[in-house]
Amino acid sequence: MLFETTYQTFSGPVLPAMRTRLNDDEAHRTIAANLLAGSEPVVHTKDARGEQLRTRDGRPLTVVAMYRDGLASVMELVHV
């Protein structure tokens, strides 16, 4: 599976969002690296109605929020 990703940090200096493409192994390694760095990942795949999150053009979307003392970063994974 391939994902278009956008990664935005909020701790320290806020840099422009990074955009790239990752396969599922690379996405899992990125999340695991943040976990090892002390972040607690929270994965969002459903909306308030329990339906799969989707982009405006209908592609499945997963949002991973990384928390430390507060929100540290967000990773958006759009299924390609």
DSSP file (Angstrom, degrees, kcal/mol; ACC not computed):
  #  RESIDUE AA STRUCTURE BP1 BP2  ACC     N-H-->O    O-->H-N    N-H-->O    O-->H-N    TCO  KAPPA ALPHA  PHI   PSI    X-CA   Y-CA   Z-CA
    1    1 A M              0   0    0      0, 0.0    23,-1.3     0, 0.0     2,-0.4   0.000 360.0 360.0 360.0 142.8    0.0    0.0    0.0
    2    2 A L  E     -A   23   0A   0     21,-0.2    78,-2.9    22,-0.1     2,-0.4  -0.928 360.0-163.9-118.4 140.2    1.3    3.5   -0.8
    3    3 A F  E     -AB  22  79A   0     19,-3.2    19,-2.3    -2,-0.4     2,-0.6  -0.954  18.9-142.3-123.1 140.6    0.4    6.7    1.1
    4    4 A E  E     -AB  21  78A   0     74,-2.5    74,-2.8    -2,-0.4     2,-0.3  -0.911  37.9-162.5 -89.9 125.7    0.8   10.3    0.3
    5    5 A T  E     -AB  20  77A   0     15,-3.4    15,-1.8    -2,-0.6     2,-0.4  -0.857  25.6-168.2-118.9 149.2    1.9   11.8    3.6
    6    6 A T  E     -AB  19  76A   0     70,-1.7    70,-3.0    -2,-0.3     2,-0.5  -0.998  13.6-168.6-127.5 128.6    1.9   15.3    5.2
    7    7 A Y  E     -AB  18  75A   0     11,-2.6    11,-2.5    -2,-0.4     2,-0.4  -0.977   5.8-179.6-124.6 122.5    3.9   15.6    8.4
    8    8 A Q  E     - B   0  74A   0     66,-2.6    66,-2.5    -2,-0.5     2,-0.3  -0.981  11.9-153.4-125.4 128.4    3.7   18.7   10.6
    9    9 A T  E     + B   0  73A   0     -2,-0.4    64,-0.3     6,-0.3     6,-0.2  -0.743  14.8 178.8 -99.3 150.7    5.5   19.3   13.8
   10   10 A F        +     0   0    0     62,-4.2     2,-0.4    -2,-0.3    63,-0.2   0.435  58.1  86.0-125.4  -8.1    4.3   21.6   16.6
   11   11 A S  S    S-     0   0    0     61,-1.2    61,-0.1     2,-0.1    -2,-0.0  -0.791  97.5  -5.0 -97.5 141.4    7.0   21.2   19.2
   12   12 A G  S    S-     0   0    0     -2,-0.4     2,-0.3     2,-0.1     0, 0.0  -0.425 130.1  -2.1  73.3-156.5   10.1   23.4   18.9
   13   13 A P  S    S-     0   0    0      0, 0.0     2,-0.7     0, 0.0    -2,-0.1  -0.499  79.7-125.6 -68.0 130.2   10.3   25.6   15.9
   14   14 A V        -     0   0    0     -2,-0.3    -4,-0.1    -4,-0.2    -2,-0.1  -0.680  32.7-167.2 -80.9 115.6    7.3   25.0   13.6
   15   15 A L        -     0   0    0     -2,-0.7    -6,-0.3    -6,-0.2     3,-0.1  -0.568  32.9 -80.5 -98.3 162.4    8.6   24.1   10.2
   16   16 A P        -     0   0    0      0, 0.0    -1,-0.1     0, 0.0    -7,-0.1  -0.290  61.7 -89.4 -58.4 149.5    6.7   23.9    7.0
   17   17 A A        -     0   0    0     -9,-0.1     2,-0.4     1,-0.1    -9,-0.2  -0.337  39.8-133.2 -61.5 138.9    4.8   20.7    6.5
   18   18 A M  E     -A    7   0A   0    -11,-2.5   -11,-2.6    -3,-0.1     2,-0.4  -0.801  19.2-162.2 -95.2 136.4    6.8   17.9    4.8
   19   19 A R  E     +A    6   0A   0     -2,-0.4     2,-0.3   -13,-0.2   -13,-0.2  -0.964  24.7 135.9-121.1 137.2    5.1   16.0    2.0
   20   20 A T  E     -A    5   0A   0    -15,-1.8   -15,-3.4    -2,-0.4     2,-0.4  -0.938  48.2-103.5-160.0 177.6    6.3   12.7    0.7
   21   21 A R  E     +A    4   0A   0     -2,-0.3     2,-0.3   -17,-0.2   -17,-0.2  -0.967  36.3 179.3-115.8 135.9    5.1    9.2   -0.4
   22   22 A L  E     -A    3   0A   0    -19,-2.3   -19,-3.2    -2,-0.4     2,-0.1  -0.968  23.7-132.5-132.0 147.0    5.7    6.2    1.9
   23   23 A N  E  >  -A    2   0A   0     -2,-0.3     4,-2.2   -21,-0.2   -21,-0.2  -0.441  44.4 -94.5 -85.5 175.9    4.8    2.5    1.6
   24   24 A D  H  > S+     0   0    0    -23,-1.3     4,-2.3     1,-0.2     5,-0.2   0.854 125.0  52.8 -64.7 -34.3    3.1    0.9    4.6
   25   25 A D  H  > S+     0   0    0      2,-0.2     4,-2.3     1,-0.2    -1,-0.2   0.923 110.6  47.3 -64.0 -43.3    6.4   -0.4    6.1
   26   26 A E  H  > S+     0   0    0      2,-0.2     4,-2.2     1,-0.2    -2,-0.2   0.883 111.1  51.7 -65.7 -38.0    7.9    3.1    6.0
   27   27 A A  H  X S+     0   0    0     -4,-2.2     4,-2.1     2,-0.2    -1,-0.2   0.924 110.7  47.8 -64.0 -44.1    4.8    4.6    7.5
   28   28 A H  H  X S+     0   0    0     -4,-2.3     4,-2.6     1,-0.2    -2,-0.2   0.893 111.4  50.9 -63.7 -39.2    4.9    2.1   10.4
   29   29 A R  H  X S+     0   0    0     -4,-2.3     4,-2.5     2,-0.2    -1,-0.2   0.883 108.9  51.3 -65.9 -37.6    8.7    2.8   10.9
   30   30 A T  H  X S+     0   0    0     -4,-2.2     4,-1.7     2,-0.2    -2,-0.2   0.923 112.5  45.3 -64.9 -43.9    8.0    6.5   11.1
   31   31 A I  H  X S+     0   0    0     -4,-2.1     4,-2.0     1,-0.2    -2,-0.2   0.919 113.7  50.3 -64.3 -43.4    5.3    6.1   13.7
   32   32 A A  H  X S+     0   0    0     -4,-2.6     4,-2.7     1,-0.2    -2,-0.2   0.880 106.8  54.7 -63.4 -38.4    7.5    3.7   15.6
   33   33 A A  H  X S+     0   0    0     -4,-2.5     4,-1.5     1,-0.2    -1,-0.2   0.900 108.9  48.2 -62.5 -40.2   10.4    6.1   15.6
   34   34 A N  H  <>S+     0   0    0     -4,-1.7     5,-2.6     2,-0.2    -1,-0.2   0.871 110.3  52.4 -66.4 -36.6    8.2    8.8   17.1
   35   35 A L  H ><5S+     0   0    0     -4,-2.0     3,-1.5     1,-0.2    -2,-0.2   0.928 110.0  47.5 -63.6 -45.6    7.0    6.3   19.7
   36   36 A L  H 3<5S+     0   0    0     -4,-2.7    -1,-0.2     1,-0.3    -2,-0.2   0.786 105.3  60.7 -66.1 -26.9   10.6    5.5   20.6
   37   37 A A  T 3<5S-     0   0    0     -4,-1.5    -1,-0.3    -5,-0.2    -2,-0.2   0.442 130.6 -92.3 -80.6   1.2   11.4    9.2   20.8
   38   38 A G  T < 5S+     0   0    0     -3,-1.5     2,-0.2     1,-0.3    -3,-0.2   0.474  82.7 132.4 106.3   2.5    8.8    9.6   23.6
   39   39 A S      < -     0   0    0     -5,-2.6    -1,-0.3    -6,-0.1    29,-0.2  -0.567  49.7-139.8 -86.1 151.8    5.6   10.4   21.7
   40   40 A E  E     -C   67   0A   0     27,-2.8    27,-1.9    -2,-0.2     2,-0.2  -0.937  22.4-144.6-108.6 109.3    2.3    8.7   22.2
   41   41 A P  E     -C   66   0A   0      0, 0.0     2,-0.5     0, 0.0    25,-0.2  -0.528  13.1-167.8 -78.0 139.0    0.6    8.1   18.9
   42   42 A V  E     -C   65   0A   0     23,-2.5    23,-2.7    -2,-0.2     2,-0.4  -0.988  12.8-150.9-123.9 118.8   -3.2    8.3   18.6
   43   43 A V  E     -C   64   0A   0     -2,-0.5     2,-0.5    21,-0.2    21,-0.2  -0.773   8.6-166.6 -98.5 130.2   -4.6    7.0   15.3
   44   44 A H  E     +C   63   0A   0     19,-3.3    19,-2.6    -2,-0.4     3,-0.1  -0.968  26.7 147.1-117.1 119.8   -7.8    8.4   13.9
   45   45 A T        +     0   0    0     -2,-0.5     8,-2.9    17,-0.2     2,-0.3   0.495  60.9  57.5-122.7 -14.1   -9.5    6.5   11.0
   46   46 A K  B    S-E   52   0B   0      6,-0.3     6,-0.2     1,-0.0    -1,-0.1  -0.873  70.1-133.8-122.4 152.0  -13.1    7.2   11.7
   47   47 A D    >   -     0   0    0      4,-2.8     3,-2.0    -2,-0.3    -2,-0.1  -0.255  47.5 -81.5 -89.8-174.3  -15.2   10.3   12.0
   48   48 A A  T 3  S+     0   0    0      1,-0.3    -1,-0.0     2,-0.1    -2,-0.0   0.732 131.4  54.0 -63.7 -22.8  -17.8   11.1   14.7
   49   49 A R  T 3  S-     0   0    0      2,-0.1    -1,-0.3     3,-0.0     3,-0.1   0.453 120.6-107.8 -88.9  -1.2  -20.4    9.0   12.8
   50   50 A G  S <  S+     0   0    0     -3,-2.0     2,-0.3     1,-0.3    -2,-0.1   0.591  76.2 134.6  86.1  10.7  -18.1    6.0   12.7
   51   51 A E        -     0   0    0      1,-0.1    -4,-2.8     3,-0.0    -1,-0.3  -0.655  66.5 -89.4 -94.6 151.2  -17.4    6.3    9.0
   52   52 A Q  B     -E   46   0B   0     -2,-0.3    -6,-0.3    -6,-0.2    -1,-0.1  -0.309  45.9-112.2 -55.8 131.5  -14.0    6.0    7.4
   53   53 A L        -     0   0    0     -8,-2.9     8,-2.3     8,-0.4     2,-0.3  -0.429  44.0-174.9 -62.7 142.7  -12.2    9.4    7.2
   54   54 A R  B     -F   60   0C   0      6,-0.3     2,-0.1    -2,-0.1     5,-0.0  -0.976  25.1-116.4-141.2 153.2  -11.9   10.5    3.6
   55   55 A T    >   -     0   0    0      4,-2.6     3,-1.9    -2,-0.3     6,-0.1  -0.266  46.7 -94.4 -75.3 173.4  -10.3   13.3    1.6
   56   56 A R  T 3  S+     0   0    0      1,-0.3    -1,-0.1     2,-0.1    -2,-0.0   0.809 128.8  52.9 -62.5 -28.0  -12.4   15.7   -0.4
   57   57 A D  T 3  S-     0   0    0      2,-0.1    -1,-0.3     1,-0.0    -2,-0.0   0.327 124.4-103.0 -91.6   9.8  -11.9   13.5   -3.5
   58   58 A G  S <  S+     0   0    0     -3,-1.9    -2,-0.1     1,-0.3     3,-0.1   0.448  71.5 142.1  93.0   1.6  -13.0   10.4   -1.6
   59   59 A R        -     0   0    0      1,-0.1    -4,-2.6    -5,-0.0    -1,-0.3  -0.546  60.5 -98.9 -77.6 142.5   -9.7    8.7   -0.9
   60   60 A P  B     -F   54   0C   0      0, 0.0    19,-2.4     0, 0.0     2,-0.4  -0.296  43.4-160.6 -59.7 143.1   -9.3    6.9    2.6
   61   61 A L  E     - D   0  78A   0     -8,-2.3     2,-0.4    17,-0.2    -8,-0.4  -0.978  14.3-169.2-132.1 137.9   -7.5    9.0    5.1
   62   62 A T  E     - D   0  77A   0     15,-2.5    15,-3.4    -2,-0.4     2,-0.5  -0.995   7.8-161.2-124.9 134.9   -5.7    8.2    8.4
   63   63 A V  E     -CD  44  76A   0    -19,-2.6   -19,-3.3    -2,-0.4     2,-0.6  -0.972   1.7-166.2-118.1 127.8   -4.5   10.8   10.8
   64   64 A V  E     -CD  43  75A   0     11,-3.1    11,-2.7    -2,-0.5     2,-0.5  -0.957   4.7-163.6-115.2 116.1   -1.9   10.0   13.4
   65   65 A A  E     -CD  42  74A   0    -23,-2.7   -23,-2.5    -2,-0.6     2,-0.6  -0.860   6.9-151.9 -99.4 130.8   -1.5   12.6   16.2
   66   66 A M  E     -CD  41  73A   0      7,-3.2     6,-3.3    -2,-0.5     7,-1.6  -0.909  14.9-167.8-105.9 121.8    1.7   12.4   18.3
   67   67 A Y  E     +CD  40  71A   0    -27,-1.9   -27,-2.8    -2,-0.6     4,-0.2  -0.860  25.0 149.6-111.5 142.5    1.5   13.6   21.9
   68   68 A R  S    S-     0   0    0      2,-2.8    -1,-0.1    -2,-0.4     3,-0.1   0.199  91.7 -20.5-124.1-101.7    4.2   14.4   24.4
   69   69 A D  S    S-     0   0    0      1,-0.1     2,-0.3     2,-0.1    -2,-0.1   0.591 140.9 -22.4 -82.1 -11.7    3.3   17.1   26.9
   70   70 A G  S    S-     0   0    0     -4,-0.1    -2,-2.8     0, 0.0     2,-0.4  -0.860 115.0 -28.4-169.9-165.5    0.7   18.2   24.4
   71   71 A L  E     + D   0  67A   0     -2,-0.3    -4,-0.2    -4,-0.2     3,-0.1  -0.515  57.1 172.2 -67.4 121.3    0.3   17.8   20.6
   72   72 A A  E     -     0   0A   0     -6,-3.3   -62,-4.2    -2,-0.4   -61,-1.2   0.820  58.2 -17.6-100.3 -41.0    3.8   17.4   19.2
   73   73 A S  E     -BD   9  66A   0     -7,-1.6    -7,-3.2   -64,-0.3     2,-0.4  -0.986  51.0-140.4-161.7 163.7    3.1   16.5   15.6
   74   74 A V  E     -BD   8  65A   0    -66,-2.5   -66,-2.6    -2,-0.3     2,-0.5  -0.997   8.7-162.5-134.0 137.5    0.5   15.2   13.1
   75   75 A M  E     -BD   7  64A   0    -11,-2.7   -11,-3.1    -2,-0.4     2,-0.5  -0.985   5.9-160.4-122.2 122.4    0.9   12.8   10.3
   76   76 A E  E     -BD   6  63A   0    -70,-3.0   -70,-1.7    -2,-0.5     2,-0.6  -0.899   5.4-166.5-104.2 126.4   -1.7   12.6    7.6
   77   77 A L  E     -BD   5  62A   0    -15,-3.4   -15,-2.5    -2,-0.5     2,-0.6  -0.949   1.5-169.4-117.7 112.8   -1.7    9.4    5.5
   78   78 A V  E     -BD   4  61A   0    -74,-2.8   -74,-2.5    -2,-0.6     2,-0.3  -0.903  25.4-124.9-103.4 123.2   -3.8    9.5    2.3
   79   79 A H  E      B    3   0A   0    -19,-2.4   -76,-0.2    -2,-0.6    -2,-0.0  -0.487 360.0 360.0 -69.7 128.2   -4.2    6.0    0.7
   80   80 A V              0   0    0    -78,-2.9    -1,-0.2    -2,-0.3   -77,-0.1   0.393 360.0 360.0-101.7 360.0   -3.1    6.1   -3.0
